[in-house]
């Protein structure tokens, strides 16, 4: 069955519930509604109409994104992609429904929004409930295992005797660079506002650490470099290639290339477990290294076939010596 059919039905059902359920309780909840709770209790509100329409609009955007992913098709070609798609669609829907239900329950039959109380067990119930539904939906929708494809390593590069051959490639993710730049701009603005006396020390102390963490993480993960030399494969992170991971060629059995997408490996960044990991900065061609121990490491990098050819040549040369 075409996955877009149940996705459309589920999304429409969630949207209708988000709109109709609040309308059915319109006379039993205040206007405005309490919509946010902090450590000291309720601390935020919104008009009834604005809250209902905003929640429905946010879900509709998420729903459309999932439908667009299904229409593209590539995310559903592999088992991991299908599990993530079904899990995200149904788990996300339950999360939105649970959040809306908690908000309405907290506002039910109170004189005004300041009297709304949210029981502490609501939050874990909604989170674990949506997670459970997502895991179940992903499990049921993952489908059959992916067919095992025969891997054909690229032909080994011909090395000239007495000459040193090195392959270097570099990849930059513009989205992560943009995130880092936004974080840097936020830090500059916060510092400027603090010097001007516009923001307090408490505000600065609460906002600055998060921006610094985002900046450092963005700089460290937005750029990736791979170097294959005489005796090792070196993976460098960040604009200066630091930190770096060095893999001796003595540990490598062979190398090849594969076309991988973030949806197939669980998203962007460092995915998987040791022995079956992927460093994913962009979808497409990846250099895959197979270890003598049986594990493998995939790296999204440009010109991967040339790198794999050199690795195979160097490994073969070491075996002959």
N, C-alpha and C positions, 0 to 999 in steps of 0.2 A: 504494500500500500504506500502511496505517496505520503511522505511524512508531513507535507504541508497541510494535508487535510485535517489530521488530528491537532496539529499545531494551530491552525486557524480556529477550530472548534474550541480548543482549550483557551486560547487567547480571548475569543469573543465571550466565553462564559465568565472568565475572570473580570473582564471589563464590565459586563452587565452586572455582576455581583457588586463590584466597587461603586457602581452608580446607583443601583436600585436598593441595596441594603441600607445605606444611609438615609435614602428618601423614605423608606418605611419606618425609620426611627426619628424622623424629623421633629416630631412633636415631643420627643422625650429627651432630647439633648439640647444644651444651650447654644446660643449663637452670640459671640464666637465660641469655638471649641478649644479645649486644651489639647495641644498637639505635641508638647515636648516636656519631658520631666528630667530634672537633674538630681543631684545628691540631696538637695534641700526640698525636693518636691516639684510640683508643676512650675515651669518657668517660661512657657511659650504658648501662644494661641494663634488662631487664624479663623477667619470667617468660615461658616459652614460651607458655603458655596465654593470658596477658594480652595479649601482643604479637599473637598470631594473631587473637584475638577483637576487639581494638581496631582493627586494620587493616581487618578485614572489616566491622566496624560503621561505621567512617568512610566506607568506600566505599558501603555500603548506604544511608546517609543521603544521600550525593551522588546516587546512582542514583535514589532516590525523588524527590528534588527535580527531576531531569530528567524523570521520568515525570509529575510533577505539572504541570510547565511544558507538556509535550506535551498533557496532558489539558485544560488551559485553552485551548490552541489559538492564542491571539493571537500568541504568540512565533514561531509557524511560518507566519504568513500572509505574511511578507515574506522576500525572498531573504537578506538579511543575518541575520535571525533564525534562519532554517534553517541557515545556514552556522555560526553561533556554537553552535547547539544540537548539531548533529552533531559539530562539532569538539571541543566541550567534553566530550561524552559519551565519545567514543572516545579522545581524547587523555588525558582524566582517567583512564580505565580503564587505559590503557597506562602512565601515570605510576605508578599504585598497584601494578600488577603488576611494573613494573621496579624500584620501590623495594623491594618484598618480595623479589624475586629477588636483588637486591644484598645485602640483609641476610642472607638464607639462605646465599648463596655465601661471604660473609665469615665466617660462623660454622661453615661446613662442616668437619668433622673436626678441630676445635681442642679442646684439653683443657678450656678454660674460656673464658668470655666476654672476659676481659682479653687473651687471645691473638688475638682476632679482628682481622683486618686488612682494610681496605677500600681496594682499588686506586683511585688517583686518577682513572682514566679511567671508573669506573663512573658518577659523578655526571653528567658531560657526556653520556655515552651515553644515560642514562635521560632527561635533560631534552630533548636534541635528538631522541631517538627519539619521545618522547611528543608533542613539538611537531610533528614531521613527520607523525605519524599524525593528529594533530588537524587540521592544514592539509589533508591529503589527504581526510579524512572530511568536512570542511566544504566542500571544493571539489566532491566527488562528491554531497553531499547538499543543495547549495544550491538545486537545481531551476532552473526557468525564470526568466528575468528578470521582475521585477514589471511588471504592465501600467502603461502610462503614462496617468495620469489627468489629465483637463483641469482645470486650476486656475482656479477662479472667484474672483477677489478680491472681498471684501465691498464693498458700495456705499460710495462715498466719503462721509464725513461732511459735512454742510452747514455751512459756516463763515460766520459773520456778519461783515460788513465792519467793520473797526476794532476787532474784539475779538480778544484773544489766547487761544488754546485750547491746553491742555496735558493730556496723558494720562500718568498714573503708575500703575504696578502693581508689586507686590512679592510675592515667593514665598520661603517658608522650607521647607527640607527638615528635618523633625524628626529623621530618622535621623542626619544629619550633625551636627545640633546636639547630639544625644546622644553622638556620638563625641567631639566637642569637650569636652563636659562631663566625660566619663570621663577624657579626657586631662588636663583641668585638675585633677580630683580626684586623679589619679595623681601629678601634680606636687606638690600640697599634701601628700599622704601621704609622698612621698619626702623632701620638705624637712623635714617633721616628724620622720620617722624618723632623718634625718641629724642634726638638732639634738639628738635624744634619744640619739644614739650607737649606734643599732641597726644602721644600715647604714654601710658603709665609703665612703670617698671614691671608690674605684674603682668600686663598685657604682653610686653616684650618677652618676659621670661616664659610665657606659655606658648607664644607663637614662634619664637626664634629657633628653638631646638628642632621642631618639626621641619622647618624650612632648610635648616642645615643638613639634617639627615637626608632629605629629598635631594639636595644639591650633591652631596657626597655620593649617594647611591646612583644618581643619574650620571655623574662623571665617571664613576667606576664601571658602569655597565653599558654605556652608550657606544663605546668603541671597543673593538676586538681586533687583535692582530694574531696571526699565526705564522710561525717561522719553522721551516724544516731545514736542518743543517746536517753536519757530518754524523752526529751521534744522537740527536734528539729532536723532538718536536716540542716547540715552546709556544704556549698560548698566553698572550699578554692582554690584560684588561686595563681599560682607561686610556686616556690620550698619551700616556708615557709608557704603556705596556707594563704597568705595575699595579697590583701584584701580578705575578706570572706563574704559570704551572709548566713544569718541564717533564716530559715523558721520554725516557730513554728509548731509542730504537730497538734495544735488546728486548723490550717488553712487547713489541708490536709484531704481529704475525703478517698482516696485510692491511691495505687501505683501499677504499673505493668511494664512490659518490652515490648519494641518494637525494631524491627530491622530497623534502619534508615541509609540513605546514605546522604553525603553532597549535592548531586544533588537534593535530595528531599526537602531540607530545605533552599536552596539558597547558599550553600557553607560551608566553615569552619568558626569557631568562634562563635560569638553570633548572632543568627538569629531569625527573627520573631519579634513580638511585645509583650509587657506585657500581659500575659494571654494566649499566644500561642507561647512561645519562646522555642528555642533549643540551648543548649550549645554543639557545635559539634567540637570535637578534632580528631575524627576518625570515619569512618563508622562502622556499626555493632550494637551490643547490646546497648540499651539505657535504663536508668531508667526513667520512666515517672511518674510524680507526678500529680494527679488530685486534684485541690483545691475545697473546699466547695463552693466557689463562681462560679465554673464552668470552670475556666481557667485550664491550664496545663503547666508544664515545663518538658522538656525532657533533659536528661544529658547523654552524651556518656561516659560510665564508665564500667570498668570490674566488673564481678560478680554482675551484676545488679539485677538478680532474687533474690539473697539472701537479698540484700538491700531492695527490694520491699516487700519481705516476712516479714522482721522485721518492716518496716513502718506499714504495715497492722496490724501486731500483736500489736504494740504499740498504734495505733489509736483505735483498738478494745478494748484494755485494758482501755484506757482513757474513752471510751464511757460507759464502765461498771461501772467505779468508780464514 
